[in-house]
Amino acid sequence: MDSGIQVEERQSVAASEQSSSAGLMLSDFWYPALLSQALRGRKLLKTMLLGLPVVVGRDANGRAFAMKDICPHRGIPLSCGHVEGENLECCYHGWKFNVHSGTCTEIPSLTADSRIKPEKIHATYYPCEERDGYVWVFMAESRSSAMNPSSLVPELPLPSRKYKITHLSADLPCNVDHGVIGLMDPAHGPFVHQSWWWRTRRSIHEKQKTFEPIPYGFRIRTHTPSANSGAYKLLRFYGDAVTTSIEFTLPNIRVEQIRIGDHWVVNRAVVTPIDQNRCRLDFCAAWNIFSWVPFVKPIFNVFARKFIRQDQGTMELQSEGLRFNPPLMLIDDADRLGKWYFQLKAAYVRSKKTGEPFEHPMSGPVTLRWRS
């Protein structure tokens, strides 16, 4: 009897932790702030990440930087100022801050006998790097974590040096949780993405996939892709066997790698949290297939935009119901990925709070079955 009570208590605690982490936007991770090509010259750009205002720019040497868009002196947006060398000057009183450390380097109003030491004053800065066409920002929870990022910038796994790449995005009127579980949902394809070039309801059949744990996430073992997906059928033009692997990692990244002999396609979807009620889908794809086809990138973009717009439209419809905060459900096996996401998120929050090692919710490989 006692053992049963203990199991129920553990399940109750786990459910409580999952509920408390729902809707949270996770700090101490890298997020794509904007496209590198949008950041030109000394122009300062404003964006929002995790509900916080962020200013992004380049120093005199062209190196990207990111800071909280609030001057610590009187609260005016730093994006209203301008860059001088490696300093960002506030437009209100001329205070200057080093863009790569946040340290105040000058306060013009100080007299020679002032006891105030500018170097003791800091604006909030965020580690910033460019990779795969994006400006990535490490949304640090504290100054100490900003000085020592706990992870490397996400990077596309590119099998060869020569490739084409494209970037697309879509705004979603929902919090990051709904964006992520919508991104991973394996059962919506025949309904949301109905089209002659992708799939139809008539193509629905039973599927079975084996998932295994990876650090902060999970992946589907390399397998032959579904026969009812039109895009995969097109890849068989090359004659070699088509294989794919898909993985998800916290806080919001899904990566798919498709191989056809020496040819490949890699795509990554990131659900970037803007604030509690909005997120953005940042999608990029790289490939070395069909290099002989003229205008392959514009053609790819037409179909990819159509696909993304279908997801965006569904999220817009879903947001109408979510306004009333209804009770929702996740079922096995089709929604198990969503369950794992919430469990991973709760485990991360728990580890950060207690200082204990991250405990992965998956103990080993799991085979799931569903129809889609």
C-alpha positions as CSV (number, residue, x, y, z in Angstrom):
1,M,0.0,0.0,0.0
2,D,2.8,2.4,0.9
3,S,4.5,1.8,-2.4
4,G,1.4,2.7,-4.3
5,I,1.0,5.9,-2.4
6,Q,4.6,6.8,-3.1
7,V,4.1,6.2,-6.8
8,E,1.0,8.4,-6.8
9,E,2.9,11.1,-5.0
10,R,5.8,11.0,-7.5
11,Q,3.4,11.2,-10.4
12,S,1.6,14.1,-8.7
13,V,4.8,16.0,-8.2
14,A,5.9,15.3,-11.8
15,A,2.5,16.5,-13.1
16,S,2.8,19.6,-10.9
17,E,6.3,20.4,-12.3
18,Q,5.1,20.0,-15.9
19,S,2.1,22.3,-15.2
20,S,4.4,25.0,-13.6
21,S,6.8,24.9,-16.5
22,A,4.1,25.2,-19.2
23,G,4.3,28.6,-20.9
24,L,7.7,29.4,-19.5
25,M,10.3,30.8,-21.9
26,L,13.6,29.2,-21.1
27,S,16.7,31.3,-20.6
28,D,20.3,30.4,-21.0
29,F,19.8,29.2,-24.5
30,W,20.7,30.6,-27.9
31,Y,17.8,32.1,-30.0
32,P,17.9,33.5,-33.6
33,A,17.2,37.2,-33.3
34,L,17.2,38.1,-37.0
35,L,18.8,37.4,-40.3
36,S,22.4,38.5,-40.7
37,Q,21.6,40.2,-44.0
38,A,19.2,42.5,-42.2
39,L,22.1,43.9,-40.1
40,R,23.9,46.4,-42.3
41,G,26.4,49.1,-41.5
42,R,25.9,50.9,-38.2
43,K,22.1,50.4,-38.2
44,L,20.6,49.4,-34.9
45,L,17.6,47.0,-35.0
46,K,15.0,46.3,-32.4
47,T,13.5,42.9,-31.6
48,M,11.9,41.0,-28.8
49,L,13.0,37.7,-27.3
50,L,11.5,36.0,-24.3
51,G,9.4,39.1,-23.7
52,L,12.5,41.3,-23.4
53,P,13.4,44.2,-25.7
54,V,16.7,43.6,-27.5
55,V,18.8,45.9,-29.6
56,V,21.1,44.2,-32.2
57,G,23.9,46.0,-34.2
58,R,27.4,45.8,-35.4
59,D,30.5,47.5,-34.0
60,A,33.0,49.4,-36.1
61,N,34.7,46.1,-37.1
62,G,31.4,44.6,-38.3
63,R,31.1,42.2,-35.4
64,A,27.5,41.6,-34.3
65,F,26.3,42.5,-30.7
66,A,23.1,42.3,-28.7
67,M,22.1,44.2,-25.6
68,K,18.9,44.7,-23.6
69,D,17.2,47.7,-25.2
70,I,17.0,49.7,-22.0
71,C,19.6,52.2,-20.7
72,P,20.3,51.5,-17.0
73,H,20.4,55.2,-16.3
74,R,16.9,56.5,-17.1
75,G,15.4,53.6,-19.1
76,I,15.4,55.1,-22.6
77,P,15.8,52.5,-25.4
78,L,19.5,52.2,-26.4
79,S,18.4,51.6,-29.9
80,C,17.7,55.3,-30.1
81,G,21.5,55.9,-29.8
82,H,24.4,55.2,-32.1
83,V,27.5,53.1,-32.3
84,E,31.0,54.6,-31.8
85,G,33.8,51.9,-32.2
86,E,32.9,49.2,-29.7
87,N,30.6,51.5,-27.7
88,L,26.9,52.3,-27.9
89,E,26.1,55.8,-26.9
90,C,22.7,56.6,-25.3
91,C,20.9,59.4,-27.0
92,Y,19.6,60.9,-23.7
93,H,22.7,61.8,-21.7
94,G,25.5,60.4,-23.8
95,W,26.4,57.5,-21.6
96,K,28.5,54.9,-23.4
97,F,28.5,51.2,-23.0
98,N,30.9,48.6,-24.4
99,V,28.6,46.5,-26.7
100,H,30.4,43.2,-25.9
101,S,30.5,43.5,-22.1
102,G,27.8,46.0,-21.2
103,T,30.4,48.0,-19.1
104,C,29.9,51.7,-19.0
105,T,32.9,53.5,-20.5
106,E,31.9,57.1,-20.2
107,I,29.5,59.4,-18.4
108,P,29.9,62.9,-20.0
109,S,28.2,64.8,-17.1
110,L,30.8,63.6,-14.5
111,T,33.3,66.2,-13.1
112,A,36.9,65.5,-12.5
113,D,36.4,65.0,-8.7
114,S,33.4,62.7,-9.1
115,R,33.5,59.5,-7.0
116,I,31.3,57.7,-9.4
117,K,33.2,55.0,-11.3
118,P,31.6,54.3,-14.7
119,E,33.2,50.9,-15.0
120,K,31.1,49.7,-12.1
121,I,28.0,50.4,-14.0
122,H,26.7,47.8,-16.5
123,A,24.0,47.6,-19.1
124,T,22.6,44.1,-19.8
125,Y,24.4,42.5,-22.8
126,Y,23.9,39.1,-24.4
127,P,26.5,36.9,-26.1
128,C,26.0,37.2,-29.8
129,E,27.3,35.2,-32.8
130,E,26.4,34.7,-36.4
131,R,25.8,31.2,-37.8
132,D,24.0,29.8,-40.9
133,G,22.7,33.2,-41.9
134,Y,21.3,34.2,-38.5
135,V,22.3,36.5,-35.7
136,W,22.0,34.2,-32.6
137,V,21.6,35.7,-29.1
138,F,22.3,33.8,-25.9
139,M,19.5,35.0,-23.6
140,A,21.4,34.7,-20.4
141,E,19.5,34.6,-17.1
142,S,22.3,36.5,-15.3
143,R,25.5,38.4,-15.9
144,S,27.6,35.4,-14.9
145,S,25.9,33.1,-17.4
146,A,26.3,35.7,-20.0
147,M,30.1,35.7,-19.4
148,N,30.1,31.9,-19.7
149,P,27.5,30.6,-22.1
150,S,26.6,27.0,-21.2
151,S,26.3,25.8,-24.8
152,L,27.6,26.4,-28.3
153,V,25.6,28.2,-31.0
154,P,23.3,25.8,-32.9
155,E,24.8,24.9,-36.2
156,L,23.3,23.2,-39.3
157,P,24.9,19.7,-39.8
158,L,26.1,20.2,-43.3
159,P,27.7,17.1,-44.9
160,S,29.6,19.0,-47.6
161,R,30.9,22.5,-48.3
162,K,29.0,23.3,-51.5
163,Y,25.3,23.8,-51.0
164,K,22.4,26.2,-51.5
165,I,20.5,27.6,-48.5
166,T,17.3,29.5,-47.9
167,H,15.6,31.2,-44.9
168,L,11.9,31.6,-44.3
169,S,9.9,32.7,-41.3
170,A,6.3,33.1,-40.1
171,D,4.7,34.8,-37.1
172,L,2.5,32.6,-34.9
173,P,-0.1,34.1,-32.5
174,C,0.5,31.6,-29.7
175,N,3.0,30.9,-26.9
176,V,6.1,28.9,-27.6
177,D,4.7,25.7,-26.1
178,H,1.8,25.5,-28.7
179,G,4.3,26.4,-31.4
180,V,6.7,23.6,-30.4
181,I,4.2,20.8,-30.0
182,G,2.5,21.9,-33.3
183,L,5.9,21.7,-34.9
184,M,6.5,18.1,-33.7
185,D,2.9,16.9,-34.2
186,P,3.1,13.8,-36.6
187,A,-0.7,13.4,-37.1
188,H,-1.8,16.7,-38.7
189,G,-0.1,16.3,-42.1
190,P,-3.0,14.8,-44.1
191,F,-5.4,17.4,-42.8
192,V,-3.4,20.7,-42.6
193,H,-1.0,19.9,-45.5
194,Q,-3.4,18.4,-48.0
195,S,-2.2,19.0,-51.5
196,W,-1.4,17.1,-54.7
197,W,2.3,17.5,-54.2
198,W,2.4,16.5,-50.5
199,R,-0.3,14.1,-49.2
200,T,-4.1,13.6,-49.0
201,R,-6.5,12.0,-46.5
202,R,-6.6,8.9,-48.7
203,S,-2.9,8.3,-48.0
204,I,-3.4,7.9,-44.3
205,H,-1.9,4.6,-43.0
206,E,-0.3,3.2,-39.9
207,K,3.3,4.2,-39.1
208,Q,5.8,2.9,-36.6
209,K,8.9,4.8,-35.5
210,T,11.6,4.2,-32.9
211,F,12.7,7.2,-30.8
212,E,15.8,7.4,-28.6
213,P,17.0,10.0,-26.0
214,I,19.7,12.5,-26.8
215,P,21.0,15.3,-24.6
216,Y,18.1,17.7,-23.9
217,G,15.9,16.0,-26.5
218,F,15.1,12.9,-28.6
219,R,15.4,11.7,-32.2
220,I,13.8,9.3,-34.6
221,R,16.3,6.6,-35.6
222,T,17.4,6.8,-39.3
223,H,14.7,5.3,-41.4
224,T,13.1,5.2,-44.8
225,P,10.6,8.1,-45.0
226,S,6.9,7.6,-45.4
227,A,5.8,6.6,-48.8
228,N,2.8,9.0,-48.8
229,S,4.9,12.1,-48.8
230,G,5.3,13.6,-52.3
231,A,8.5,15.5,-51.6
232,Y,10.3,12.3,-50.6
233,K,9.1,10.5,-53.8
234,L,10.8,13.3,-55.8
235,L,14.1,12.6,-54.1
236,R,14.1,9.0,-55.4
237,F,14.9,10.5,-58.8
238,Y,18.6,10.1,-57.8
239,G,18.1,6.3,-57.7
240,D,19.7,5.7,-54.3
241,A,17.8,4.8,-51.2
242,V,16.3,7.8,-49.3
243,T,16.8,7.9,-45.5
244,T,15.9,10.5,-43.0
245,S,16.5,11.2,-39.3
246,I,14.7,13.8,-37.2
247,E,15.7,15.2,-33.8
248,F,14.3,17.7,-31.4
249,T,16.3,19.5,-28.7
250,L,15.4,22.1,-26.1
251,P,14.4,24.7,-26.1
252,N,12.8,24.7,-29.5
253,I,14.8,23.1,-32.3
254,R,13.8,20.5,-34.8
255,V,16.4,19.2,-37.4
256,E,15.8,16.8,-40.2
257,Q,18.6,15.3,-42.2
258,I,17.7,13.5,-45.5
259,R,20.4,11.5,-47.4
260,I,20.3,10.1,-50.9
261,G,23.7,8.6,-51.5
262,D,26.1,11.5,-51.7
263,H,23.2,14.0,-52.0
264,W,21.5,15.5,-49.0
265,V,18.9,18.0,-47.7
266,V,19.0,19.4,-44.2
267,N,16.3,21.6,-42.7
268,R,15.9,23.2,-39.3
269,A,12.8,24.7,-37.7
270,V,13.1,26.9,-34.6
271,V,10.2,28.2,-32.6
272,T,11.5,31.5,-31.3
273,P,9.6,32.9,-28.3
274,I,8.8,36.6,-28.7
275,D,6.6,37.0,-25.7
276,Q,3.9,35.1,-23.7
277,N,1.4,35.2,-26.6
278,R,3.6,35.3,-29.7
279,C,6.4,33.3,-31.3
280,R,8.0,33.0,-34.7
281,L,8.9,30.0,-36.8
282,D,12.4,30.5,-38.2
283,F,13.0,27.9,-40.9
284,C,16.1,27.3,-43.0
285,A,17.0,24.6,-45.4
286,A,20.3,23.6,-47.1
287,W,20.8,21.1,-49.9
288,N,23.2,19.9,-52.6
289,I,20.6,18.1,-54.7
290,F,19.2,19.2,-58.1
291,S,22.1,21.6,-58.5
292,W,21.6,21.4,-62.3
293,V,18.0,22.7,-62.1
294,P,17.8,26.5,-62.8
295,F,16.0,28.6,-60.2
296,V,15.8,25.7,-57.7
297,K,15.8,28.0,-54.7
298,P,12.8,30.1,-55.8
299,I,10.9,26.9,-56.7
300,F,11.8,25.4,-53.3
301,N,10.6,28.6,-51.6
302,V,7.3,28.6,-53.3
303,F,6.4,25.2,-51.9
304,A,8.0,25.8,-48.5
305,R,6.1,29.1,-48.0
306,K,2.9,27.2,-48.9
307,F,3.7,24.5,-46.3
308,I,4.6,27.0,-43.6
309,R,1.5,29.2,-44.4
310,Q,-0.7,26.2,-43.8
311,D,0.8,25.7,-40.3
312,Q,0.5,29.4,-39.6
313,G,-3.1,29.5,-40.6
314,T,-3.9,26.5,-38.3
315,M,-2.2,28.3,-35.4
316,E,-4.2,31.4,-36.1
317,L,-7.4,29.4,-35.9
318,Q,-6.2,27.6,-32.8
319,S,-5.5,30.9,-31.1
320,E,-9.3,31.7,-31.3
321,G,-10.1,28.8,-29.0
322,L,-7.0,29.2,-26.8
323,R,-8.2,32.7,-25.8
324,F,-10.6,31.0,-23.4
325,N,-7.9,28.9,-21.8
326,P,-9.7,25.6,-22.3
327,P,-8.5,22.3,-20.8
328,L,-6.5,20.4,-23.4
329,M,-5.3,16.8,-23.8
330,L,-2.4,14.9,-25.3
331,I,-3.0,11.3,-26.3
332,D,-0.6,8.4,-26.8
333,D,1.0,7.6,-29.2
334,A,0.5,10.5,-31.7
335,D,1.0,13.2,-28.9
336,R,3.8,11.5,-27.0
337,L,6.3,13.8,-28.5
338,G,4.4,16.7,-27.0
339,K,4.4,15.0,-23.6
340,W,8.2,14.4,-23.9
341,Y,8.7,18.1,-24.6
342,F,6.8,19.2,-21.5
343,Q,8.7,16.6,-19.4
344,L,12.1,17.7,-20.8
345,K,11.2,21.3,-20.1
346,A,10.1,20.5,-16.5
347,A,13.4,18.5,-16.0
348,Y,15.4,21.5,-17.2
349,V,13.6,23.9,-15.0
350,R,14.0,21.5,-12.0
351,S,17.7,21.1,-12.7
352,K,18.2,24.9,-12.9
353,K,16.3,25.4,-9.6
354,T,17.9,22.7,-7.5
355,G,21.4,22.5,-9.1
356,E,20.9,18.7,-9.5
357,P,21.9,16.9,-12.8
358,F,19.4,17.0,-15.6
359,E,17.2,13.9,-15.4
360,H,16.1,12.8,-18.9
361,P,12.4,11.6,-19.0
362,M,13.3,8.8,-21.5
363,S,15.3,5.9,-20.1
364,G,15.9,4.3,-23.5
365,P,14.5,3.7,-27.0
366,V,10.7,3.8,-27.4
367,T,8.6,2.6,-30.4
368,L,5.5,4.6,-31.2
369,R,2.6,3.8,-33.6
370,W,0.1,6.1,-35.1
371,R,-1.9,6.7,-38.3
372,S,-1.2,9.7,-40.6
